[in-house]
Amino acid sequence: MTGAISALSHRLRACAVAICLGAATALISMPASARGPDGIADVAEKVIDAVVNISTTQTVEAKGGGGERGAMPQLPPGSPFEEFFDDFFKNRRGPGGDKGGGGLQPRKTNSLGSGFIVDTSGIVVTNNHVIADADEINIIMNDGTKIRATLVGVDKKTDLAVLKFTPPAKPLVAVKFGDSDKLRLGEWVIAIGNPFSLGGTVTAGIVSARNRDINSGPYDSYIQTDAAINRGNSGGPLFNLDGEVIGVNTLIISPSGGSIGIGFAVPSKTVVGVVDSLRQFGELRRGWLGVRIQQVTDEIAESLGIKPARGALVAGVEEKGPAKPAGIEPGDVVIKFDGKDIKEPKDLSRVVADTAVGKAVDVVIIRKGEEQTKQVTLGRLEDGEKAVQASSKAQPEAEKPVTQKALGLDLAALSKDLRGRYKIKDSVKGVVITGVDASSDAAEKRLSAGDVIVEVAQEAVSNAADIKKRVEQLKKDGKKSVLLLVSNAEGELRFVALSVQ
């Protein structure tokens, strides 16, 4: 019996050895593609001298007390350390002779990031947050050479910055931008930078996603990659296997602060436009269409007869904006801009911002179920062109107006008294909402007293009876929802679809 067991054990060991040898042979014969492309080393060797470390210095005022670092420790009376700390903290004198920490000197803080050379004249691209508020910026080359740099310009909305430095005697290596629009999911990419002050670090991974919106800014359209990106990589380049920059590594998502394989890079298509504008003007000049837009929900799409729901719904048109003379109106749905498909409002915001000021572009809209093409000459977006917030609507009670109910709303004709109560501008025409049922669809869509219904199903209304009549007709026609054009007191418009069932 023992001999049989021994023989069986010997055969099992032999099988195990054979399996291990087979696995080892499989690993040895594994194709190179399973470990990553062989070209990574060639790309890194070609471009690494164009990648730089960026060192910044910032002066920070020293503060005492209030729990700040550097404040005097609180010691119990009679502590053996009390005399020592009294001498070290309380008796210190600054240049002004103040005691008790009042003369604490401002201190300098240092930070490190990454960047890359795009022009051998000494032009470097990096992130704005790498150099923000810096008193001094230095470029550290791959060979350790340190050179003072100056700021050319920044764009906070895309978190990009352009620097300039005087090149050393030896020639520089510069890199070129590739086309980020041609990236495919799963394509190999290479990140080079200065993580944790470890300059010249090369990591590789794949494109995990494109056009990623993480709500960090108005023009989010990040490349997501699993190439290891850590603190200090910010501002560094993301390369394709042709050695072209297809993104600027900008941020990571990580509960630990280290790489977990979720990193984001600003795509080169965005970077090129920003860099060119900053180099030419020292500031960014974005295109401006002059419209307020909102999402085309399924309900709104059903009301407008659009299938499937897509595009950007024009809720308002600026009187002095480029869209007005081109014939674009509230209620139009933009589905294509300058040949590019618009699937959602943010697509329109990005493409308009990236389009040159003064360029004439074709804008394809859907109006009352039919496609039309309008030509618009873009203006320039100014920082001051922001939506004006509506003023508070809470006003003293006045004589109760005559109202009718429809769609869960109390509706009344606009009168001088109601205009004064809700501070509604004279230019706003329609039917005013004086109350909203808390359990209604209107409440869920955030309609409130003081809002004015301007149109119902894209037809102007002037009294509550008009609204009730049109809602009843829509019910008879089998419609599930009604599209309202609603104005706030300031005259800003938006579309709201309410259920009529």
Secondary structure, DSSP 8 states (H G I E B T S, - for coil): -HHHHHHHHHHHHHHHHHHHHHHHHHHHT--GGGT--THHHHHHHHHGGGEEEEEEEEEE----STT-TT------TT-TTHHHHIIIIIT---TT---TTTT---EEEEEEEEEEEEETTTEEEEEHHHHTT-SEEEEE-TTS-EEEEEEEEEETTTTEEEEEE---SS------B--GGG--TT-EEEEEE-GGG--SEEEEEEEEEEEE--SSSTT--EEEE-S---TT-TT-EEE-TTS-EEEEEEEE--SSSS--S-EEEEEHHHHHHHHHHHHHHSS---EE--EEEEE--HHHHHHHT-SS--SEEEEEE-TTSTHHHHT--TT-EEEEETTEE--SHHHHHHHHHHS-TT-EEEEEEEETTEEEEEEEE-EE--TT-------------------EEETTEEEEE--HHHHHHHT--TT--SEEEEEE-TTSHHHHTT--TT-EEEEETTEE--SHHHHHHHHHHHHHTT-SEEEEEEE-TT--EEEEEEE--
